[in-house]
Amino acid sequence: MRRFQTNLVEQDARGAAVAIGNFDGVHLGHQAVIDVARTAAARSGAPLGILTFEPHPRSFFAKKNGSDLPPFRLMNAEARAHRLEKLGVELLLELPFDQALCDLSDWDFCKEILSDGFGLTHVVVGADFCFGKGRSGTAQTLTEHGQRLGFDVTIADLKNHEAEIISSTNIRKALAAADPQRAAAMLGHWHRLEGAVEHGEKRGRELGYPTANMSIEGLQPPAFGVYAVLVDVLTGPHKGSFHGAASIGVRPMFGENRPNCETFIFDFKGDLYGETLSVGLVAYLRSEQTFDGLEALIEQMDADCSQARRILSAL
């Protein structure tokens, strides 16, 4: 997959059929929009592309207004790129979201970015798509501008799951409610935390449970607690897929206050420091707890891992 982080592309990358959106989580609604773009691309022989924004517009406006926005993203830009590549996206256009972009009218966005900058031939958006200064443009406006500028527009319907609209917001609610299965039903895949393995306090090693520690800074944390997880080691000599148990939270037993994800990988030996992990949340086992002592903590960790093994072996 070719990745551009600019408002211009090389000549041989022009002419794509793209889906436009933030694609936070790359959920089933996003995938439906991408599939419409895929059909359009195949029909015309154009590359399949995604046009998205970085940073997330919500983050940009919060910073601009000086508001203290709690973390809300389901995935960072790298995790989003990995997921889109798995879906067969050939061209990723990550448009820098800055004040200059905000000041463009809906017409100027279509002409300067979509037509002149990227030379798009087909654009697919969801029915609720808005764009341009003050969100002046709608999906219908986009269609009208496309007719004048020479690119086609398809408006994709919103998707539901059990009468609930599939959206990043509803997925965040499911994760906050300790329901990773409901989140997965809307995502079409397990919700994953992705990042580099960092050095920690190495307490897990002393307890007989060495963990791979990852920061979740900038991401909306799922409900704090212990999860059965699927682990993909994405880089390094230990690349592969494993089962495990992860603790997400602030480690109240040890007085920590910086949320992170600590993953114990079953039947694994090796050094993962600096490597990239993708941790998929399969089942919520219990909330964060404090214990009377280390023996009680270890006993609970034994029980957590046994439960996680049973759940994961049944997948």
Legacy VTK file of the C-alpha trace (Angstrom):
# vtk DataFile Version 3.0
C-alpha trace
ASCII
DATASET POLYDATA
POINTS 315 float
0.000 0.000 0.000
1.308 3.421 -0.948
0.872 6.089 1.699
0.832 9.857 1.103
0.730 12.423 3.937
0.218 15.482 1.759
-2.395 17.195 -0.397
-0.598 16.256 -3.621
0.305 12.891 -5.111
2.624 11.706 -7.860
1.219 11.473 -11.369
0.987 7.660 -11.318
-1.104 7.787 -8.114
-3.783 10.024 -9.602
-7.148 8.774 -10.834
-8.089 6.662 -7.814
-11.539 5.696 -6.605
-11.566 6.597 -2.904
-13.703 6.360 0.199
-13.523 9.466 2.410
-13.826 9.520 6.193
-11.974 9.349 9.500
-12.159 5.524 9.593
-11.534 5.370 13.339
-11.803 1.673 14.105
-12.385 0.704 10.448
-15.732 -0.784 11.500
-18.326 -2.580 9.365
-19.896 0.712 8.304
-16.496 1.915 7.086
-15.893 -1.413 5.378
-19.201 -1.115 3.517
-18.136 2.301 2.193
-14.755 0.865 1.198
-16.462 -2.020 -0.622
-18.499 0.446 -2.696
-15.264 2.215 -3.632
-13.686 -1.178 -4.390
-16.469 -1.952 -6.884
-16.065 1.451 -8.519
-12.295 0.977 -8.738
-12.637 -2.470 -10.316
-15.175 -1.208 -12.827
-12.863 1.533 -14.110
-9.492 -0.100 -13.512
-8.540 2.610 -11.002
-6.589 2.006 -7.781
-8.619 1.647 -4.571
-7.871 4.485 -2.178
-8.781 5.942 1.194
-8.805 9.667 1.918
-8.638 10.374 5.621
-7.412 13.092 7.954
-4.554 13.349 10.437
-4.821 14.504 13.137
-8.448 13.565 13.717
-10.562 16.727 13.160
-12.044 16.366 16.641
-8.542 16.572 18.146
-7.665 19.590 16.012
-10.723 21.591 17.058
-10.297 20.684 20.726
-6.707 21.935 20.697
-7.705 25.052 18.785
-10.433 25.855 21.336
-8.170 25.102 24.276
-10.476 22.409 25.612
-9.205 19.388 27.538
-10.483 16.556 25.363
-10.158 13.100 26.930
-8.640 10.404 24.701
-11.248 9.109 22.260
-9.516 7.457 19.305
-10.059 3.738 18.813
-6.780 3.387 16.925
-3.754 5.451 16.057
-2.750 6.289 12.493
-0.367 3.332 12.193
-2.959 0.804 13.376
-5.502 2.300 10.960
-3.016 1.980 8.091
-2.361 -1.684 8.961
-6.082 -2.466 9.047
-6.749 -0.705 5.740
-3.886 -2.541 4.058
-5.413 -5.847 5.194
-8.605 -4.799 3.407
-6.763 -4.431 0.114
-6.486 -0.635 0.033
-3.801 0.330 -2.479
-3.518 4.054 -1.808
-3.777 5.815 1.579
-4.115 9.593 1.415
-3.683 11.052 4.922
-4.602 14.688 4.440
-3.028 17.002 7.059
-5.931 18.526 8.991
-4.866 22.094 9.741
-6.282 25.608 9.730
-5.696 26.037 6.008
-7.831 22.968 5.291
-10.515 24.161 7.721
-10.756 27.469 5.900
-11.538 25.865 2.530
-15.140 26.130 1.392
-16.854 22.948 0.285
-16.305 23.950 -3.360
-12.614 24.769 -2.840
-12.092 21.451 -1.028
-13.535 19.584 -3.986
-11.620 21.557 -6.593
-8.235 22.078 -4.907
-7.955 18.779 -3.035
-10.122 16.141 -4.693
-9.817 17.278 -8.307
-6.593 19.298 -8.728
-4.578 17.717 -5.913
-5.492 14.042 -6.146
-7.201 13.821 -9.544
-9.866 11.470 -8.166
-12.254 9.726 -10.542
-14.779 8.381 -8.025
-15.591 9.360 -4.432
-17.646 7.343 -1.940
-18.941 8.801 1.340
-21.443 7.861 4.011
-24.872 9.469 4.013
-23.930 11.639 7.017
-20.756 13.065 5.456
-20.132 16.806 5.965
-17.145 18.850 4.830
-15.875 22.349 4.100
-15.666 25.451 6.265
-18.354 25.343 8.945
-19.382 21.878 7.650
-21.187 23.643 4.816
-20.974 20.719 2.418
-23.097 17.575 2.505
-23.057 14.336 0.563
-25.514 15.894 -1.888
-23.328 18.993 -2.261
-20.384 16.716 -2.999
-22.391 15.012 -5.739
-23.186 18.358 -7.370
-19.576 19.544 -7.212
-18.378 16.229 -8.618
-20.621 16.641 -11.645
-19.001 20.010 -12.379
-15.442 18.826 -11.743
-15.630 15.464 -13.498
-15.602 12.866 -10.735
-18.414 10.503 -9.790
-19.894 10.328 -6.291
-21.658 7.439 -4.561
-23.451 7.900 -1.223
-23.360 4.753 0.916
-26.111 3.947 3.408
-25.416 3.812 7.141
-25.199 0.302 8.611
-26.970 -1.065 11.687
-26.284 -3.924 14.084
-29.313 -5.154 16.043
-31.099 -1.794 15.585
-27.967 0.101 16.715
-26.203 2.317 14.183
-22.682 1.081 13.597
-20.494 4.014 14.526
-17.207 4.738 16.258
-19.193 6.399 19.045
-21.266 3.284 19.734
-18.157 1.108 19.643
-16.543 3.374 22.245
-19.639 2.959 24.417
-19.453 -0.840 24.133
-15.781 -0.878 25.119
-16.392 1.469 28.056
-19.166 -0.898 29.183
-16.721 -3.849 29.218
-18.427 -5.497 26.246
-15.709 -6.288 23.675
-17.984 -8.802 21.938
-20.557 -6.111 21.117
-17.759 -3.859 19.912
-16.419 -6.693 17.731
-19.873 -7.264 16.223
-19.820 -3.664 14.972
-16.141 -3.653 14.038
-16.136 -6.943 12.159
-12.931 -7.806 14.010
-11.658 -7.803 17.583
-10.874 -4.352 18.906
-7.094 -4.092 18.968
-4.544 -2.025 20.847
-1.362 -1.599 18.843
1.984 -0.189 19.874
5.608 -0.721 20.771
6.611 -2.804 23.785
8.128 -0.585 26.466
10.306 -1.267 29.493
8.251 -1.394 32.682
8.904 -2.086 36.352
9.378 -5.808 35.583
7.131 -6.787 38.490
5.403 -9.389 36.336
8.666 -11.219 35.815
9.181 -11.396 39.583
5.668 -12.815 39.970
6.191 -15.485 37.317
4.084 -13.563 34.762
6.415 -11.491 32.539
4.342 -9.011 30.555
4.755 -6.961 27.412
3.890 -3.381 28.357
2.334 -0.932 25.901
1.216 2.656 26.325
-2.404 3.449 25.426
-1.812 7.190 25.533
-4.048 9.061 23.104
-6.527 6.185 22.807
-9.862 5.849 24.545
-9.183 3.212 27.178
-11.549 0.236 27.297
-13.050 -0.606 30.670
-10.152 -1.183 33.036
-9.619 -4.797 33.981
-8.348 -8.139 32.747
-9.094 -9.541 29.283
-8.580 -12.733 27.313
-6.635 -11.557 24.262
-5.281 -12.580 20.882
-1.753 -11.258 20.385
-0.024 -10.607 17.069
3.693 -9.822 17.219
4.063 -7.666 14.113
7.817 -7.083 14.037
11.049 -8.785 14.982
12.223 -12.397 15.133
9.177 -13.562 17.122
6.553 -12.470 14.562
3.449 -14.585 14.905
0.090 -15.043 16.607
-0.407 -16.083 20.228
-2.987 -16.317 23.011
-2.704 -14.383 26.243
-4.245 -12.371 29.064
-3.930 -8.613 29.387
-4.464 -6.173 32.214
-5.557 -2.698 31.133
-5.596 0.095 33.666
-3.560 1.964 36.246
-2.299 -0.920 38.443
-3.963 0.130 41.731
-2.064 -2.578 43.614
1.132 -0.596 43.012
-0.187 2.966 43.138
0.295 3.724 39.430
-1.866 6.277 37.626
-0.783 6.115 33.973
-3.061 3.771 32.012
-1.310 1.075 30.038
-1.766 -2.443 28.700
0.257 -5.292 30.195
0.027 -8.548 28.240
1.132 -11.988 29.398
1.617 -14.170 26.324
0.986 -17.853 26.967
3.814 -20.315 26.327
6.146 -17.610 25.016
9.822 -16.956 25.669
11.728 -14.135 24.054
12.606 -10.448 24.139
9.922 -8.178 22.684
11.235 -4.774 23.782
10.813 -2.260 20.975
8.738 -4.620 18.851
5.179 -3.785 17.759
2.289 -5.754 19.228
-1.369 -5.867 18.283
-3.537 -7.015 21.200
-7.116 -8.043 20.351
-9.666 -7.878 23.164
-11.803 -11.038 23.104
-13.489 -11.287 26.518
-13.622 -9.208 29.685
-12.734 -11.358 32.698
-12.877 -9.019 35.700
-12.348 -5.456 36.875
-9.142 -4.044 38.343
-8.661 -5.016 41.959
-6.297 -4.586 44.874
-5.224 -7.649 46.881
-4.153 -8.310 50.439
-0.725 -9.461 49.263
1.313 -10.883 46.414
0.171 -14.462 47.083
-3.458 -13.457 46.618
-2.532 -11.537 43.456
-0.672 -14.532 41.980
-3.575 -16.850 42.814
-5.949 -14.529 40.954
-3.571 -14.278 37.986
-3.469 -18.097 37.816
-7.272 -18.126 37.705
-7.383 -15.345 35.087
-5.007 -17.189 32.772
-6.872 -20.476 33.149
-10.135 -18.762 32.258
-8.544 -16.948 29.306
-7.099 -20.201 27.952
-10.555 -21.844 28.054
-12.189 -18.952 26.248
-9.520 -18.626 23.568
-9.254 -22.362 22.903
-12.974 -22.387 22.103
-12.696 -19.740 19.380
LINES 1 316
315 0 1 2 3 4 5 6 7 8 9 10 11 12 13 14 15 16 17 18 19 20 21 22 23 24 25 26 27 28 29 30 31 32 33 34 35 36 37 38 39 40 41 42 43 44 45 46 47 48 49 50 51 52 53 54 55 56 57 58 59 60 61 62 63 64 65 66 67 68 69 70 71 72 73 74 75 76 77 78 79 80 81 82 83 84 85 86 87 88 89 90 91 92 93 94 95 96 97 98 99 100 101 102 103 104 105 106 107 108 109 110 111 112 113 114 115 116 117 118 119 120 121 122 123 124 125 126 127 128 129 130 131 132 133 134 135 136 137 138 139 140 141 142 143 144 145 146 147 148 149 150 151 152 153 154 155 156 157 158 159 160 161 162 163 164 165 166 167 168 169 170 171 172 173 174 175 176 177 178 179 180 181 182 183 184 185 186 187 188 189 190 191 192 193 194 195 196 197 198 199 200 201 202 203 204 205 206 207 208 209 210 211 212 213 214 215 216 217 218 219 220 221 222 223 224 225 226 227 228 229 230 231 232 233 234 235 236 237 238 239 240 241 242 243 244 245 246 247 248 249 250 251 252 253 254 255 256 257 258 259 260 261 262 263 264 265 266 267 268 269 270 271 272 273 274 275 276 277 278 279 280 281 282 283 284 285 286 287 288 289 290 291 292 293 294 295 296 297 298 299 300 301 302 303 304 305 306 307 308 309 310 311 312 313 314
